Amino acid sequence: MSKPVLTDFFATWCGPCKMQTPILEELGQKLGDSVEIRKVDVDQNMEAATKYGIRVVPTLIIEKDGIVMHKLEGVTRADTLEQILKPLIEE
């Protein structure tokens, strides 16, 4: 089994996206290598944004084995993300 992948779809001009960044950094430190965290600038990668149906930034997509497990729009707290990711890590 592969590890879960959390992709942060953001824009450089987005205020809430700037609030999400330190939350993801904290999460990355806490969970370490058990989760892969990626960032995708929607203005630079419209194709990926379209593929995932991104309409709001920030949007977090959590995938496991290439399957979208969760799609979260808006700023999401670290404890909420941890609760979602832990069962996916333990699979």
N, C-alpha and C positions, 0 to 999 in steps of 0.2 A: 504494500500500500504506500502511496505517496503522501507527503505531508500536505496539509491544507495551504492554499494560496489566498492571501488577502490582497486584493487590488484596490488601490485608492484612486478613483477617477476625480481629478481636481482641475482647477484653472488658477493661473498665477494671479488673476485679478479678483479672486473670490476670497472674501474675508473669512467666512466659516471654514474654508479649506485650510487657511493658515492656523485656525484653532485645532483642526483635526491632526495636523502634522505632529505636534509634540505628543499627542495621545498615542499615535501609532509608534512613535519612537519609544515611548514608555512601554508599550505592549511588546515591542520587539526585544527590548532589554529583558523583560520579564519572561517571555516565552522562548527566547533564544532561537536556536536552529530548528525548533519543532514546527515553526510556521515560516513560510516565505511571504514577505511583504513587498509589494511592488507599487510603484506610483506611475500613473498615466495622465499626462497633461492632455485634456480633451481638445484643446486648441491645436496641439501638435499632432494628435493622433485621432482624427475624426473617425477613421475606419473602425478602430477598437470601440470607441464610444457608441457608434451606430450598432455594431455587432451585439453589444450588451444592452442596448436600449437606454443609454444614459440620457436623462433629460434634466437632471438636477445635479449640481455639484455642491459639496462632495457627495459621491456615491461610493459605497464600499461593496465590492463583490467578493464573496467567499466561495471558493471552489475546492472540491476534493475529487481527485482522479478525473479532472476535466469537466466535472458536473457542477453547475452553479447550485450551491446549497442555500445561500442567503444573499439578498440584495437589500442594503440599508442606505436610505437617503438621508442627508443631513449629517450634522456632527453626531458621532456615536461615542459614548463613553468607553473607557478602557475596560471597566469591569463587565459591561455588557458584551463587548467583543470577546473577552476572556471566557465568559459563560458559553458563548456560541462556539468558540474554537476548541475548548478543552475536550468535548466529546469527539470531535473530529480528529484530534491528535491521538486520542486513546484507542481509536479503531484499529 
